[in-house]
């Protein structure tokens, strides 16, 4: 395992969390809907890339973590919906089935 990446992982993760929170805080639903995929693709690429790079010496872990990062990227980008009424990020039900209605306000999700 690459110790340099391990030391950098948590500060980078915290910076991504705080940066995303500040970026989306107080924004309207149209803004969230437009920029959600871009912001989360960046976050998943940075964090997932660091995890995958840490596992390069061990090919079994590399394959497993690469598949996991790609799966979670697919869920975050294509199965998560933004409510057009309240702006809530609605995660998929049962891991892969997108929600049809917002759990906060009950509006239909597209």
VONUKE-756372 format. One record per residue: residue in three letters; residue number from 1; x, y, z of N, C-alpha, C, CB in turn; chain. Coordinates in pm, 1 decimal. Glycine has a CB too. Layout:
! residues N
(ala,NUM,(X,Y,Z),(X,Y,Z),(X,Y,Z),(X,Y,Z),A) ...
! end
This chain:
! residues 110
(unk,1,(84.6,-118.5,0.0),(0.0,0.0,0.0),(88.7,124.3,0.0),(-96.0,0.1,122.5),A) (unk,2,(47.1,221.6,-71.3),(121.6,346.1,-80.5),(88.1,434.0,40.6),(89.5,420.2,-213.7),A) (unk,3,(184.7,449.1,131.4),(160.8,522.7,255.9),(137.4,671.7,232.0),(278.3,504.2,350.2),A) (unk,4,(198.0,726.8,127.9),(178.8,869.0,97.3),(33.3,896.4,62.0),(270.9,913.0,-18.4),A) (unk,5,(-24.8,811.9,-21.0),(-165.8,828.3,-56.1),(-256.7,803.7,63.3),(-203.2,734.3,-169.5),A) (unk,6,(-218.3,709.9,148.4),(-299.1,682.6,267.1),(-303.0,803.4,359.1),(-244.7,561.2,342.2),A) (unk,7,(-190.1,871.9,373.9),(-183.9,991.4,458.2),(-265.4,1105.4,396.5),(-37.2,1035.4,478.6),A) (unk,8,(-265.0,1116.5,265.0),(-338.4,1222.8,195.9),(-487.9,1193.8,181.1),(-278.4,1245.0,59.7),A) (unk,9,(-527.6,1067.6,193.2),(-665.7,1027.7,165.3),(-766.8,1104.1,251.1),(-682.0,878.4,188.2),A) (unk,10,(-751.4,1104.8,381.4),(-851.4,1166.6,468.9),(-858.6,1318.3,455.7),(-822.3,1131.2,611.4),A) (unk,11,(-747.5,1390.8,445.9),(-759.7,1535.4,420.8),(-827.1,1566.7,286.7),(-621.7,1600.3,424.5),A) (unk,12,(-797.0,1488.6,183.8),(-860.7,1510.2,53.6),(-1009.1,1478.3,62.2),(-793.6,1424.0,-55.5),A) (unk,13,(-1042.9,1369.9,131.0),(-1183.7,1332.0,148.2),(-1260.7,1440.9,222.0),(-1194.8,1198.8,224.3),A) (unk,14,(-1204.4,1492.1,329.1),(-1269.3,1598.8,405.3),(-1282.8,1725.1,320.7),(-1190.2,1629.1,533.7),A) (unk,15,(-1181.1,1758.1,241.9),(-1188.3,1875.6,153.4),(-1299.5,1858.2,48.7),(-1051.7,1898.9,83.0),A) (unk,16,(-1314.9,1738.4,-5.5),(-1422.1,1712.9,-103.3),(-1559.5,1724.6,-38.3),(-1405.7,1573.2,-166.2),A) (unk,17,(-1574.7,1671.9,81.9),(-1703.1,1679.3,152.0),(-1740.0,1824.4,181.7),(-1698.1,1597.9,282.9),A) (unk,18,(-1648.2,1898.5,239.7),(-1676.3,2037.8,274.9),(-1696.1,2122.4,149.7),(-1562.5,2095.8,360.4),A) (unk,19,(-1613.7,2100.2,48.1),(-1627.5,2175.2,-76.3),(-1760.9,2150.8,-144.6),(-1515.6,2139.7,-170.3),A) (unk,20,(-1804.5,2026.6,-149.2),(-1934.0,1994.6,-209.8),(-2047.5,2053.9,-128.8),(-1952.0,1843.1,-222.2),A) (unk,21,(-2037.7,2045.8,2.0),(-2142.6,2102.5,88.2),(-2153.1,2253.7,67.4),(-2113.6,2070.9,237.3),A) (unk,22,(-2039.4,2321.2,63.2),(-2040.5,2465.9,41.9),(-2090.0,2501.3,-98.8),(-1900.1,2523.7,64.2),A) (unk,23,(-2055.4,2419.9,-197.2),(-2095.6,2445.8,-335.1),(-2246.8,2435.9,-353.0),(-2025.9,2348.6,-428.8),A) (unk,24,(-2310.6,2338.4,-287.5),(-2454.2,2316.7,-304.9),(-2540.2,2383.4,-198.0),(-2482.5,2170.2,-305.8),A) (unk,25,(-2480.2,2437.4,-93.6),(-2555.8,2496.2,16.5),(-2637.1,2616.8,-29.7),(-2461.5,2536.9,129.3),A) (unk,26,(-2766.5,2614.6,-4.5),(-2852.9,2726.7,-33.7),(-2882.8,2747.0,-181.9),(-2792.5,2848.9,20.5),A) (unk,27,(-2855.5,2649.3,-264.6),(-2879.6,2663.5,-407.9),(-3019.3,2615.0,-443.9),(-2774.3,2586.3,-488.3),A) (unk,28,(-3070.4,2664.2,-555.0),(-3202.2,2623.3,-601.8),(-3193.3,2485.1,-667.8),(-3259.8,2727.8,-701.0),A) (unk,29,(-3308.9,2416.9,-680.7),(-3309.4,2281.7,-737.8),(-3254.7,2274.0,-880.1),(-3448.8,2227.6,-736.4),A) (unk,30,(-3279.0,2375.9,-961.8),(-3228.0,2373.0,-1099.2),(-3075.0,2373.3,-1101.2),(-3282.0,2493.1,-1178.7),A) (unk,31,(-3012.8,2450.1,-1012.9),(-2867.3,2454.0,-1003.8),(-2814.1,2318.1,-959.5),(-2821.6,2564.4,-906.1),A) (unk,32,(-2877.8,2259.7,-857.0),(-2834.4,2129.0,-808.3),(-2847.2,2023.8,-917.4),(-2915.9,2087.6,-685.3),A) (unk,33,(-2958.4,2027.4,-989.6),(-2980.8,1928.9,-1094.3),(-2875.6,1941.7,-1205.4),(-3121.9,1944.8,-1152.5),A) (unk,34,(-2839.0,2063.8,-1238.1),(-2741.6,2084.5,-1344.3),(-2600.6,2043.3,-1303.8),(-2741.9,2228.7,-1386.0),A) (unk,35,(-2558.3,2073.4,-1182.1),(-2420.4,2053.0,-1140.8),(-2395.3,1928.3,-1056.2),(-2375.5,2170.8,-1065.8),A) (unk,36,(-2499.3,1856.3,-1017.3),(-2481.8,1738.2,-931.5),(-2388.3,1635.7,-994.8),(-2617.4,1673.4,-902.4),A) (unk,37,(-2416.0,1598.6,-1117.6),(-2334.6,1494.5,-1181.6),(-2189.0,1536.6,-1197.0),(-2392.2,1459.5,-1318.0),A) (unk,38,(-2165.2,1660.3,-1230.8),(-2027.5,1707.0,-1248.4),(-1951.0,1704.9,-1115.2),(-2026.8,1849.5,-1308.0),A) (unk,39,(-2014.5,1755.2,-1010.6),(-1948.1,1761.4,-880.4),(-1920.4,1622.2,-825.3),(-2033.0,1840.4,-781.3),A) (unk,40,(-2017.8,1533.7,-834.6),(-1997.7,1400.8,-779.0),(-1908.0,1314.8,-865.9),(-2129.9,1332.6,-759.9),A) (unk,41,(-1906.0,1336.5,-996.6),(-1810.4,1265.2,-1081.7),(-1668.3,1305.0,-1042.8),(-1836.6,1295.3,-1232.2),A) (unk,42,(-1647.5,1433.5,-1015.8),(-1516.0,1478.9,-971.1),(-1478.8,1414.3,-838.1),(-1513.4,1631.7,-958.3),A) (unk,43,(-1571.6,1417.6,-741.0),(-1543.1,1360.2,-608.6),(-1513.7,1211.6,-616.7),(-1660.2,1384.0,-514.1),A) (unk,44,(-1594.5,1138.6,-690.9),(-1574.8,994.1,-700.0),(-1445.1,962.6,-773.6),(-1694.1,927.5,-771.1),A) (unk,45,(-1412.7,1040.8,-874.9),(-1288.5,1018.0,-947.5),(-1167.3,1042.4,-858.2),(-1281.9,1107.8,-1070.8),A) (unk,46,(-1170.5,1149.1,-781.0),(-1056.7,1180.5,-692.9),(-1043.6,1076.3,-581.3),(-1073.0,1321.9,-631.6),A) (unk,47,(-1151.8,1054.7,-507.4),(-1145.5,961.4,-393.8),(-1128.2,817.8,-441.4),(-1272.2,972.9,-307.6),A) (unk,48,(-1207.4,777.9,-540.4),(-1195.1,642.1,-594.0),(-1060.2,618.4,-658.3),(-1304.5,615.3,-694.6),A) (unk,49,(-1008.7,719.7,-728.0),(-876.5,706.4,-788.2),(-767.9,686.4,-684.1),(-844.9,828.0,-871.7),A) (unk,50,(-779.3,757.6,-573.4),(-680.8,739.7,-466.4),(-689.4,598.6,-407.5),(-702.1,844.8,-355.6),A) (unk,51,(-810.2,549.0,-388.3),(-826.6,413.4,-333.3),(-768.9,310.1,-429.6),(-976.4,382.8,-305.4),A) (unk,52,(-801.3,325.6,-557.9),(-751.2,230.8,-657.4),(-598.5,237.9,-666.9),(-814.7,258.9,-795.1),A) (unk,53,(-541.3,358.1,-664.2),(-395.3,370.8,-670.3),(-326.6,308.0,-548.5),(-356.2,517.9,-681.0),A) (unk,54,(-393.6,311.2,-432.4),(-333.7,249.7,-313.4),(-328.7,98.1,-325.0),(-411.7,289.1,-188.5),A) (unk,55,(-412.9,38.1,-411.1),(-418.7,-107.8,-419.9),(-340.8,-164.2,-537.5),(-561.2,-152.1,-429.4),A) (unk,56,(-268.4,-81.6,-612.3),(-198.2,-129.2,-732.1),(-104.4,-247.1,-705.7),(-119.4,-16.2,-792.2),A) (unk,57,(-26.9,-249.4,-598.1),(63.7,-364.4,-580.6),(-8.1,-498.9,-566.2),(149.9,-342.0,-459.3),A) (unk,58,(-131.8,-498.4,-526.4),(-207.1,-622.5,-506.7),(-316.3,-628.8,-612.3),(-268.0,-630.6,-362.3),A) (unk,59,(-300.0,-709.3,-714.6),(-390.7,-707.5,-828.0),(-532.7,-750.2,-792.1),(-337.6,-796.1,-935.8),A) (unk,60,(-550.1,-839.6,-693.9),(-685.0,-881.2,-655.0),(-762.2,-763.8,-594.9),(-678.7,-997.9,-554.5),A) (unk,61,(-697.5,-691.9,-504.5),(-761.1,-575.0,-443.6),(-783.7,-466.1,-548.2),(-675.0,-520.6,-327.6),A) (unk,62,(-691.8,-451.1,-641.2),(-705.3,-352.2,-747.5),(-830.5,-379.6,-830.7),(-580.3,-352.2,-837.2),A) (unk,63,(-852.2,-503.6,-868.5),(-969.5,-540.0,-949.5),(-1098.2,-517.0,-870.9),(-960.8,-687.5,-995.1),A) (unk,64,(-1101.0,-559.6,-746.1),(-1221.3,-545.7,-663.9),(-1254.2,-398.4,-640.0),(-1203.2,-618.3,-529.6),A) (unk,65,(-1156.5,-318.2,-602.3),(-1182.3,-177.1,-573.8),(-1214.2,-97.1,-700.0),(-1062.7,-115.9,-503.7),A) (unk,66,(-1154.1,-134.1,-813.3),(-1188.0,-67.5,-938.8),(-1333.6,-93.9,-974.9),(-1095.1,-114.7,-1052.3),A) (unk,67,(-1377.5,-218.7,-961.4),(-1517.2,-252.1,-989.2),(-1610.9,-179.9,-891.9),(-1538.5,-404.5,-980.6),A) (unk,68,(-1573.8,-172.2,-765.1),(-1657.4,-104.5,-666.0),(-1668.2,45.2,-695.6),(-1600.8,-126.3,-525.0),A) (unk,69,(-1558.0,108.7,-731.5),(-1560.3,252.4,-762.9),(-1648.2,278.0,-884.7),(-1416.9,305.7,-788.0),A) (unk,70,(-1636.0,195.2,-987.2),(-1720.1,212.1,-1106.3),(-1867.9,189.6,-1075.3),(-1675.5,116.1,-1216.2),A) (unk,71,(-1898.8,92.2,-990.3),(-2037.5,65.8,-951.7),(-2096.6,184.2,-875.1),(-2046.0,-61.8,-866.5),A) (unk,72,(-2022.8,236.7,-778.9),(-2073.2,349.5,-701.1),(-2082.2,476.6,-784.5),(-1984.3,373.4,-580.4),A) (unk,73,(-1993.7,490.7,-882.6),(-2004.0,604.7,-972.7),(-2131.3,592.9,-1056.2),(-1879.5,614.0,-1064.0),A) (unk,74,(-2162.0,473.8,-1103.8),(-2283.8,450.8,-1181.7),(-2408.0,482.9,-1098.3),(-2289.2,304.8,-1231.6),A) (unk,75,(-2410.2,438.3,-972.9),(-2525.1,466.7,-885.6),(-2537.5,616.7,-861.4),(-2511.3,391.9,-750.7),A) (unk,76,(-2427.8,682.6,-827.6),(-2433.4,824.9,-794.8),(-2471.3,910.0,-915.2),(-2300.1,871.0,-739.6),A) (unk,77,(-2427.2,872.7,-1032.1),(-2449.6,957.5,-1148.3),(-2579.6,927.2,-1222.2),(-2335.0,943.8,-1242.6),A) (unk,78,(-2622.1,801.8,-1223.4),(-2735.9,766.3,-1307.1),(-2858.4,715.8,-1231.6),(-2694.1,663.7,-1403.6),A) (unk,79,(-2847.6,688.4,-1104.5),(-2962.0,639.6,-1028.6),(-3010.4,737.8,-922.2),(-2927.2,509.2,-963.7),A) (unk,80,(-2932.3,838.5,-891.5),(-2969.9,938.3,-793.1),(-3048.5,1048.9,-862.0),(-2845.4,995.4,-721.5),A) (unk,81,(-3156.8,1093.5,-799.0),(-3242.8,1196.3,-857.0),(-3242.9,1320.6,-767.6),(-3387.1,1142.6,-875.9),A) (unk,82,(-3264.1,1436.4,-829.1),(-3277.0,1563.0,-757.5),(-3423.3,1604.9,-764.5),(-3182.6,1673.9,-817.7),A) (unk,83,(-3482.9,1635.3,-650.2),(-3623.3,1677.2,-646.5),(-3636.9,1816.4,-709.4),(-3677.3,1677.4,-499.8),A) (unk,84,(-3726.6,1830.8,-808.1),(-3743.3,1961.8,-870.7),(-3814.4,2063.3,-781.5),(-3819.4,1946.7,-998.9),A) (unk,85,(-3881.4,2017.5,-675.5),(-3953.6,2109.1,-586.6),(-3867.4,2160.4,-471.7),(-4076.0,2040.4,-530.6),A) (unk,86,(-3805.5,2067.7,-398.5),(-3731.9,2108.6,-278.6),(-3580.0,2099.5,-294.0),(-3774.9,2024.1,-161.9),A) (unk,87,(-3530.5,2030.9,-397.1),(-3386.9,2020.5,-419.2),(-3318.1,1909.7,-342.9),(-3323.7,2147.2,-384.6),A) (unk,88,(-3393.9,1821.2,-279.0),(-3334.6,1710.7,-203.2),(-3270.9,1610.3,-298.3),(-3440.9,1641.2,-115.1),A) (unk,89,(-3154.6,1559.5,-261.2),(-3088.6,1454.0,-337.3),(-3148.1,1322.3,-290.6),(-2931.8,1456.8,-318.6),A) (unk,90,(-3216.9,1252.9,-380.0),(-3287.4,1128.8,-346.6),(-3205.4,1009.0,-393.3),(-3428.9,1126.3,-410.8),A) (unk,91,(-3150.6,936.6,-297.6),(-3070.8,818.1,-328.3),(-3162.4,704.3,-373.0),(-2986.5,775.2,-205.6),A) (unk,92,(-3109.6,609.0,-449.0),(-3192.7,500.1,-499.3),(-3241.6,407.1,-388.1),(-3115.6,420.3,-601.9),A) (unk,93,(-3360.5,352.0,-411.6),(-3413.6,252.9,-320.3),(-3351.4,118.1,-354.8),(-3569.0,247.0,-327.4),A) (unk,94,(-3327.4,37.0,-256.8),(-3272.6,-97.0,-276.0),(-3145.5,-95.1,-360.5),(-3376.5,-187.0,-341.0),A) (unk,95,(-3066.1,6.7,-346.2),(-2934.3,25.2,-404.1),(-2932.6,57.8,-552.9),(-2855.4,-95.7,-381.3),A) (unk,96,(-3025.2,5.6,-633.5),(-3017.4,34.8,-776.9),(-3146.2,88.2,-836.5),(-2977.9,-87.9,-850.5),A) (unk,97,(-3259.2,79.6,-767.3),(-3386.3,126.6,-820.9),(-3405.2,274.2,-787.8),(-3503.5,43.0,-765.1),A) (unk,98,(-3412.4,361.7,-889.2),(-3430.6,504.0,-860.4),(-3565.4,531.2,-795.0),(-3417.7,585.8,-988.4),A) (unk,99,(-3568.8,628.1,-705.3),(-3694.7,664.9,-641.0),(-3786.8,732.8,-741.5),(-3669.4,757.2,-520.1),A) (unk,100,(-3915.5,714.4,-722.7),(-4014.0,777.3,-810.5),(-4068.8,907.1,-750.1),(-4129.0,680.1,-838.7),A) (unk,101,(-4066.8,916.6,-616.0),(-4118.7,1034.4,-547.4),(-4018.6,1078.7,-441.1),(-4257.5,1005.2,-483.9),A) (unk,102,(-4016.6,1209.0,-415.0),(-3928.2,1266.5,-315.8),(-3972.9,1222.8,-175.5),(-3926.1,1421.0,-327.7),A) (unk,103,(-3879.3,1180.2,-93.7),(-3912.2,1138.6,42.7),(-3936.6,1256.4,135.4),(-3801.7,1053.0,98.6),A) (unk,104,(-3897.3,1375.9,94.1),(-3915.0,1494.6,177.7),(-4047.6,1565.0,149.4),(-3799.5,1591.4,156.1),A) (unk,105,(-4076.7,1591.6,19.9),(-4197.0,1668.3,-13.0),(-4301.8,1589.3,-92.5),(-4158.1,1790.2,-90.9),A) (unk,106,(-4266.5,1471.3,-143.2),(-4362.1,1388.3,-214.9),(-4377.8,1420.7,-362.4),(-4492.7,1399.3,-150.2),A) (unk,107,(-4298.5,1511.2,-416.6),(-4309.3,1548.1,-558.1),(-4256.4,1434.8,-645.3),(-4231.8,1679.4,-587.2),A) (unk,108,(-4310.0,1424.2,-766.7),(-4263.6,1323.7,-861.1),(-4124.0,1360.0,-910.6),(-4361.7,1310.5,-979.4),A) (unk,109,(-4037.5,1258.7,-919.3),(-3899.8,1278.3,-965.5),(-3890.3,1235.3,-1111.2),(-3798.5,1198.3,-877.3),A) (unk,110,(-3814.7,1311.1,-1192.1),(-3800.2,1273.9,-1332.2),(-3673.6,1199.9,-1357.5),(-3805.3,1394.1,-1419.3),A) 
! end
